[in-house]
Amino acid sequence: MSDVFDRPFIESTEIIEDIKDDIKKYGWDARCFVFYRQVDDHIIFTDYGHMTEDKGLAVEDIPVGEAVVIGTLGEALEAFEDQSWVE
């Protein structure tokens, strides 16, 4: 139990539900981008966006102090669920 607080808990329920809706529409393997920032030794996922052929991501769309990684909606769901853990 001593390691429970080794990683932060970030309430992500609303984003998780949005990602699940997008998975129903576009599929588990649909490409997306996920915004994140580093806080101390932890990566905190903050938001995501669905990518399409005609919609990408411009540098000015990335919030100051954050970075972006490209993956799938399924990977995004797993990342947000992992940081919204409940012991």
Secondary structure as GFF3:
##gff-version 3
##sequence-region A 1 87
A	DSSP	three_ten_helix	4	6	.	.	.	ID=ss1
A	DSSP	alpha_helix	13	26	.	.	.	ID=ss2
A	DSSP	beta_strand	31	39	.	.	.	ID=ss3
A	DSSP	beta_strand	42	50	.	.	.	ID=ss4
A	DSSP	three_ten_helix	59	61	.	.	.	ID=ss5
A	DSSP	beta_strand	67	72	.	.	.	ID=ss6
A	DSSP	alpha_helix	73	83	.	.	.	ID=ss7
###
